[in-house]
């Protein structure tokens, strides 16, 4: 793996030991380490490509979850999917609603619950961010990588989605992969 000197290997081995004995063995551990670091570095670069709207990453993540769900979600569903504490979620929802990026409406089936969904303004903000990030990434890929490497990244992207979907499928067994695993609400 590139970029790893003896110091990095020592650090990684120490981190693995300190994490406990439940780590997988074999080739997956060093690949997982490189993948985690590469994804984190790329995520930092992509954050720099966002439009200057000032919306924090946690809020964008929640807004994106709502937009991809294609149906309203309850606060408890959002908290579980985004791994947020209810107190934090309440504040974030209030701020996003104040900015006109989401809306809350009473659930017709359970009047105690509120259903939350992205507004058109919220969806447009996400679309503009994605457009800027995709433009930068596609340009860098075209300038840096071969056609075969770009195809390989396409395969890797599908595999990363599979890994990411594992958690969502654990929360909602039987959900379709790639659909954020939020089941449609019954009427």
C-alpha positions as CSV (number, residue, x, y, z in Angstrom):
1,X,0.0,0.0,0.0
2,X,1.3,3.4,-0.8
3,X,2.2,6.1,1.7
4,X,3.0,3.8,4.6
5,X,6.4,3.9,6.1
6,X,7.5,1.9,9.1
7,X,6.1,4.5,11.5
8,X,2.6,4.2,10.0
9,X,2.8,0.4,10.1
10,X,3.8,0.5,13.8
11,X,1.0,3.0,14.5
12,X,-1.6,0.8,12.6
13,X,-0.5,-2.4,14.4
14,X,-0.7,-0.6,17.8
15,X,-4.2,0.8,16.9
16,X,-5.3,-2.7,15.9
17,X,-4.1,-4.3,19.2
18,X,-5.7,-1.5,21.3
19,X,-9.0,-1.9,19.4
20,X,-9.4,-5.5,20.8
21,X,-9.3,-9.0,19.6
22,X,-12.5,-8.8,17.6
23,X,-10.7,-7.5,14.5
24,X,-10.8,-9.6,11.3
25,X,-7.5,-11.2,10.4
26,X,-5.8,-11.5,7.0
27,X,-5.6,-9.2,4.1
28,X,-8.8,-7.3,5.0
29,X,-7.3,-5.3,7.9
30,X,-4.6,-3.4,5.9
31,X,-7.0,-2.8,3.0
32,X,-9.7,-1.6,5.4
33,X,-7.1,0.8,6.9
34,X,-6.1,2.2,3.5
35,X,-9.8,2.4,2.4
36,X,-10.9,4.2,5.6
37,X,-8.0,6.8,5.2
38,X,-8.6,7.2,1.5
39,X,-12.4,7.7,1.9
40,X,-11.8,10.2,4.7
41,X,-9.2,12.2,2.6
42,X,-11.5,12.3,-0.4
43,X,-14.5,13.3,1.8
44,X,-12.4,16.3,3.1
45,X,-11.6,17.4,-0.4
46,X,-15.2,17.1,-1.5
47,X,-16.4,19.1,1.5
48,X,-14.2,21.9,0.1
49,X,-16.1,21.9,-3.1
50,X,-19.5,22.7,-1.5
51,X,-21.4,25.8,-2.4
52,X,-20.7,28.6,0.2
53,X,-24.1,28.1,2.0
54,X,-22.6,27.5,5.5
55,X,-24.7,24.4,6.2
56,X,-22.8,22.0,8.5
57,X,-21.9,18.4,7.5
58,X,-24.3,16.9,10.0
59,X,-27.2,19.0,8.7
60,X,-26.3,18.1,5.1
61,X,-26.2,14.4,5.9
62,X,-29.6,14.6,7.5
63,X,-31.0,16.6,4.7
64,X,-29.5,14.2,2.2
65,X,-31.1,11.2,4.1
66,X,-34.5,12.9,3.8
67,X,-34.1,13.6,0.1
68,X,-33.0,10.1,-0.7
69,X,-35.7,8.5,1.3
70,X,-38.4,9.7,-1.2
71,X,-40.9,9.8,1.6
72,X,-41.2,11.5,5.0
73,X,-39.5,10.0,8.0
74,X,-40.1,10.3,11.7
75,X,-37.6,11.8,14.1
76,X,-36.9,8.4,15.6
77,X,-36.2,6.9,12.2
78,X,-33.9,9.8,11.4
79,X,-32.1,9.5,14.7
80,X,-31.5,5.8,14.2
81,X,-30.3,6.2,10.6
82,X,-28.0,9.1,11.3
83,X,-26.9,7.8,14.7
84,X,-27.9,11.0,16.5
85,X,-29.1,11.6,20.0
86,X,-32.7,12.9,20.1
87,X,-31.6,16.2,21.7
88,X,-29.2,16.9,18.9
89,X,-31.7,15.9,16.3
90,X,-34.4,18.2,17.7
91,X,-32.0,21.2,17.4
92,X,-30.9,20.2,13.9
93,X,-34.4,19.7,12.7
94,X,-35.5,23.1,14.1
95,X,-32.6,24.9,12.4
96,X,-33.2,23.2,9.0
97,X,-36.9,24.0,9.2
98,X,-36.1,27.6,10.1
99,X,-33.9,27.8,7.0
100,X,-36.7,26.4,4.8
101,X,-34.8,23.2,4.0
102,X,-37.2,20.7,5.6
103,X,-40.8,20.7,6.7
104,X,-42.6,18.8,9.5
105,X,-46.2,17.7,9.4
106,X,-48.3,15.6,11.7
107,X,-48.5,11.9,10.9
108,X,-52.0,11.0,9.8
109,X,-51.7,7.5,11.3
110,X,-50.1,8.6,14.6
111,X,-51.0,12.2,15.6
112,X,-48.2,12.1,18.3
113,X,-45.5,11.8,15.6
114,X,-44.3,14.3,13.1
115,X,-43.2,13.4,9.6
116,X,-40.2,15.2,8.3
117,X,-39.3,15.7,4.6
118,X,-36.9,17.8,2.5
119,X,-38.4,20.8,0.8
120,X,-37.7,21.7,-2.8
121,X,-35.2,24.4,-1.5
122,X,-33.4,21.7,0.5
123,X,-33.3,19.3,-2.5
124,X,-31.9,22.1,-4.7
125,X,-29.2,22.9,-2.2
126,X,-28.1,19.2,-2.3
127,X,-28.2,19.1,-6.1
128,X,-26.0,22.1,-6.4
129,X,-23.5,20.7,-3.9
130,X,-23.5,17.3,-5.8
131,X,-23.0,19.1,-9.1
132,X,-20.0,21.1,-7.8
133,X,-18.4,18.0,-6.2
134,X,-19.1,15.7,-9.2
135,X,-17.6,18.3,-11.6
136,X,-14.4,18.6,-9.5
137,X,-14.1,14.8,-9.0
138,X,-14.8,13.9,-12.7
139,X,-12.2,16.5,-13.8
140,X,-9.5,15.2,-11.4
141,X,-10.3,11.6,-12.3
142,X,-10.1,12.3,-16.1
143,X,-6.8,14.2,-15.6
144,X,-5.2,11.7,-13.3
145,X,-6.5,8.2,-14.0
146,X,-6.5,5.8,-16.9
147,X,-9.8,4.6,-18.4
148,X,-9.3,1.2,-16.7
149,X,-8.7,2.9,-13.3
150,X,-11.9,4.9,-13.7
151,X,-13.8,1.7,-14.5
152,X,-12.2,0.1,-11.4
153,X,-13.3,3.1,-9.3
154,X,-16.9,2.5,-10.6
155,X,-16.7,-1.1,-9.3
156,X,-15.2,0.1,-6.0
157,X,-18.1,2.7,-5.7
158,X,-20.6,-0.1,-6.0
159,X,-18.8,-2.2,-3.4
160,X,-18.7,0.8,-1.0
161,X,-22.4,1.2,-1.4
162,X,-22.9,-2.4,-0.5
163,X,-20.9,-1.9,2.7
164,X,-22.7,1.2,3.5
165,X,-26.1,-0.5,2.9
166,X,-25.3,-3.3,5.4
167,X,-26.1,-0.9,8.3
168,X,-29.3,0.3,6.8
169,X,-30.4,-3.3,6.1
170,X,-29.7,-4.2,9.7
171,X,-32.0,-1.4,10.8
172,X,-34.7,-2.4,8.2
173,X,-34.4,-6.1,7.2
174,X,-35.8,-6.9,3.8
175,X,-35.2,-3.4,2.4
176,X,-33.9,-3.0,-1.1
177,X,-30.1,-2.3,-1.3
178,X,-29.3,1.2,-2.4
179,X,-32.6,2.6,-1.3
180,X,-31.4,3.8,2.1
181,X,-33.5,1.0,3.5
182,X,-36.3,3.2,4.7
183,X,-39.5,1.3,4.0
184,X,-42.5,3.2,2.6
185,X,-45.0,4.2,5.3
186,X,-48.3,2.4,5.0
187,X,-51.5,4.5,4.7
